[in-house]
């Protein structure tokens, strides 16, 4: 459901149709209709691209040597394997408890 309304362009002052999307531009001057939301969305996108490995246990630094980077990569991989193994184990235990509950119940 697309609801459109008219908004006055902050750049040229002309009225243009607007559906509320962040990346929508003016029909006359091609300026962004909501520059504050557009800049916030752009910042958010840049932060995601800026440091994708922030969630690692030992994030690699630019000044690390090749051996240190490889060791950190190995430790990070092992950490995520252990984490997901624990999640899988708890899911399996919950599944067994549910199945026993249905059988006994």
C-alpha positions in Angstrom: 0.0 0.0 0.0 1.7 3.2 -1.2 0.4 6.4 0.4 1.7 9.5 -1.3 1.4 13.1 -0.2 2.9 16.4 -1.2 5.9 17.9 0.4 7.7 21.2 -0.1 11.2 20.6 -1.3 13.8 22.0 1.1 16.1 22.9 -1.8 14.0 24.6 -4.4 10.8 25.3 -2.5 8.5 23.6 -5.1 5.7 21.1 -4.1 6.4 17.5 -5.1 4.8 14.1 -4.4 6.4 12.1 -1.6 5.7 8.5 -0.4 7.9 8.7 2.7 10.9 6.8 1.4 14.4 7.8 2.6 16.0 8.0 -0.9 13.2 9.9 -2.6 14.1 13.0 -4.6 12.4 16.2 -5.8 10.8 16.0 -9.3 12.1 19.5 -10.2 15.6 19.8 -8.8 16.4 16.1 -7.9 17.3 17.1 -4.3 16.7 14.7 -1.5 13.3 15.4 0.1 14.3 14.5 3.6 18.0 15.2 3.9 18.3 14.4 7.7 16.8 10.9 7.3 18.9 10.4 4.1 22.2 11.3 5.9 21.3 9.1 8.9 20.6 6.2 6.6 23.9 6.8 4.7 25.8 6.9 8.0 24.3 3.7 9.2 25.2 2.0 5.8 28.8 3.4 6.1 29.1 2.0 9.7 28.1 -1.4 8.5 30.7 -1.4 5.7 33.3 0.3 7.8 34.0 -2.6 10.3 32.2 -5.8 9.3 34.4 -7.9 11.7 33.6 -6.0 14.8 31.8 -9.0 16.4 35.0 -11.1 16.3 36.5 -12.2 19.5 39.9 -10.9 18.5 39.4 -8.3 15.7 42.5 -8.0 13.4 44.4 -4.7 13.5 46.0 -3.0 10.6 49.5 -3.2 12.2 49.3 -7.0 12.9 51.7 -9.2 11.1 50.6 -12.0 8.7 51.2 -14.7 11.4 49.2 -12.8 14.0 46.4 -12.1 11.5 46.2 -15.8 10.7 46.2 -16.8 14.3 43.5 -14.3 15.1 41.4 -15.6 12.2 41.9 -19.2 13.5 40.9 -18.2 17.0 37.9 -16.3 15.8 36.7 -19.3 13.6 37.1 -21.6 16.6 35.2 -19.3 18.8 32.3 -19.1 16.4 32.3 -22.9 15.9 32.1 -23.4 19.7 29.3 -20.8 20.0 27.2 -22.4 17.3 27.9 -25.8 18.6 26.5 -24.7 22.0 23.4 -23.3 20.4 22.9 -26.5 18.4 23.4 -28.6 21.6 20.8 -26.6 23.5 18.3 -26.8 20.6 18.8 -30.6 20.5 18.2 -30.8 24.3 15.1 -28.8 24.0 13.9 -31.0 21.1 14.5 -34.2 23.1 12.6 -32.7 26.1 9.7 -31.8 23.8 9.6 -35.2 22.2 9.7 -36.9 25.6 6.9 -34.6 26.8 4.7 -35.6 23.8 5.4 -39.3 24.3 4.8 -39.2 28.1 1.9 -36.8 27.9 
